[in-house]
Amino acid sequence: MNQLTKTDSNQVKTDVAQFLTFQAADETFAIEILDVKEIIEIESITRVPMMPAFIAGIINLRGRVVPVVDLSKRLGRHSSEVTKKSCIVLVEIDHEDDSQTIGMMVDEVNEILEIDESHTQPAPDFGTDLRTDFIRAMGRVDEKFMILLDVNHVLSIEDMNALSTLKNEKVATPEE
């Protein structure tokens, strides 16, 4: 039985959220569609010295510096190999009393799914030594589970502090 909520024009949707699904580290993950600002092609990422290994670098997004996280590497896997299907999912995350745009480099964007809240379960409890704060929930799609990421926790506060110096910098554009 398909666990996705399918609606027609006569049904009322309740407790259903839409999620963008994508591949990273040979696994399928999802984030709530409301967290997605934009999806862009990977053109050029500028490496920044002395940044954490999971920071792929920065991009120039309409004159603004946007840090890009290699999501595969951030999740403790191998570095992503950039292919024709690779892209950057731009999300806005909350940090202190402000928000910051972050790019998440993923291997491939799949589709948008509607998942009913009744088909989600809390992140598993692995004990106090393992981090699960970046998992919003586990979503059941057909008979498989998919990790629904919490974009505000994919990066820890310490990681955000490392990025805060990049936030207000401006990239020189050709017109300047």
C-alpha positions in Angstrom: 0.0 0.0 0.0 1.3 3.4 -0.9 1.8 5.6 2.2 1.7 8.8 0.3 -1.4 10.9 0.6 -3.1 11.3 -2.7 -5.9 13.8 -3.0 -8.4 14.8 -5.5 -10.3 18.1 -5.7 -13.1 16.8 -3.3 -10.8 15.8 -0.5 -9.6 18.0 2.3 -5.9 17.6 3.2 -5.1 17.5 6.9 -1.7 17.0 8.5 0.0 16.5 5.2 3.4 18.1 4.4 5.3 18.3 1.2 8.9 17.2 1.1 11.6 17.6 -1.5 13.4 14.3 -1.9 17.0 14.1 -3.0 20.0 11.8 -3.0 23.1 12.3 -0.9 25.6 9.6 0.1 23.7 7.0 -1.9 20.7 7.5 0.3 17.4 9.3 -0.1 16.7 12.2 2.2 13.9 14.8 2.3 13.4 18.3 3.6 10.1 20.2 4.0 9.4 22.1 0.8 8.7 25.2 2.8 12.4 25.2 3.8 13.6 25.3 0.2 14.3 28.7 -1.3 15.7 27.7 -4.6 17.5 24.8 -6.4 20.4 25.8 -8.6 23.0 24.2 -10.8 26.5 23.8 -9.6 28.6 26.3 -11.6 31.6 27.2 -9.6 32.3 26.8 -5.9 35.2 28.7 -4.4 37.1 26.8 -1.8 37.8 28.7 1.4 40.9 27.8 3.4 40.7 26.5 7.0 36.9 25.7 6.8 35.5 22.4 8.1 35.9 19.5 5.6 32.2 19.4 5.0 32.1 23.0 3.7 32.5 22.6 -0.1 33.1 26.4 -0.3 31.1 29.5 -1.2 29.1 30.6 -4.2 28.2 34.0 -5.5 24.4 34.2 -5.4 23.4 37.5 -7.0 26.3 39.3 -5.2 25.9 37.6 -1.9 28.3 35.0 -0.4 26.5 31.8 0.3 28.3 28.9 2.0 27.8 25.5 0.5 27.7 22.3 2.6 28.6 19.0 1.0 25.7 17.2 2.6 27.1 13.8 2.1 30.3 14.7 3.9 28.3 16.5 6.6 26.5 13.3 7.3 29.7 11.5 7.8 30.0 9.9 4.4 32.3 10.3 1.4 32.6 13.6 -0.4 30.1 14.1 -3.2 31.3 13.7 -6.7 29.9 16.5 -8.9 28.0 15.1 -11.8 25.4 16.5 -14.3 22.7 15.7 -11.8 24.3 17.3 -8.8 22.8 20.6 -7.6 22.6 23.0 -4.7 19.5 23.2 -2.7 19.3 26.6 -1.1 17.7 26.7 2.3 17.2 29.5 4.9 18.2 28.5 8.4 17.6 30.3 11.7 20.7 31.3 13.6 20.4 33.3 16.8 17.9 36.2 16.0 18.7 36.1 12.3 18.5 33.8 9.3 21.1 32.7 6.8 21.0 31.2 3.4 23.0 28.0 3.1 23.5 25.8 0.0 23.3 22.0 0.4 25.2 20.2 -2.3 23.3 17.0 -3.2 23.9 14.3 -5.7 20.4 14.6 -7.3 17.0 16.0 -6.7 14.2 13.5 -7.1 10.7 14.6 -6.5 8.2 16.3 -4.2 6.2 13.9 -2.0 3.2 14.5 0.2 3.6 12.6 3.5 0.8 12.4 6.0 1.9 13.1 9.6 0.5 9.7 10.6 3.2 8.1 8.3 6.1 9.7 10.3 7.8 8.6 13.4 10.3 10.3 15.7 14.0 9.8 15.1 15.3 6.6 16.6 17.0 6.9 20.0 20.6 5.6 19.7 21.7 6.8 23.1 23.4 10.0 24.2 26.6 9.6 22.3 25.1 9.7 18.8 23.6 12.8 17.3 20.1 12.6 15.9 19.1 16.2 16.3 19.4 16.8 12.5 16.6 14.3 11.9 13.1 15.8 12.0 11.4 12.5 11.7 11.4 9.2 9.8 8.9 9.2 6.9 7.3 6.0 5.7 7.0 5.8 2.0 5.6 2.5 0.8 7.4 0.0 3.0 10.7 2.0 3.3 11.7 4.7 5.7 13.2 8.0 4.5 15.1 10.4 6.8 13.3 13.8 7.0 16.0 16.3 7.8 15.7 19.3 10.0 17.5 22.0 8.1 18.0 24.1 11.2 20.0 21.3 12.8 21.9 19.9 9.9 24.6 22.3 11.1 25.4 22.6 14.8 25.7 25.9 16.5 29.4 25.6 16.5 29.4 25.0 12.8 27.1 28.1 12.3 29.6 30.2 14.3 32.4 29.1 11.8 30.1 30.3 9.0 29.0 33.6 10.5 32.1 35.4 9.3 31.0 34.8 5.7 27.5 36.0 6.2 27.6 39.7 5.4 30.5 39.6 3.0 29.7 40.8 -0.5 31.2 39.2 -3.6 32.4 41.5 -6.4 30.3 41.3 -9.4 31.4 42.1 -13.0 29.5 45.3 -12.9 31.5 46.7 -10.0 
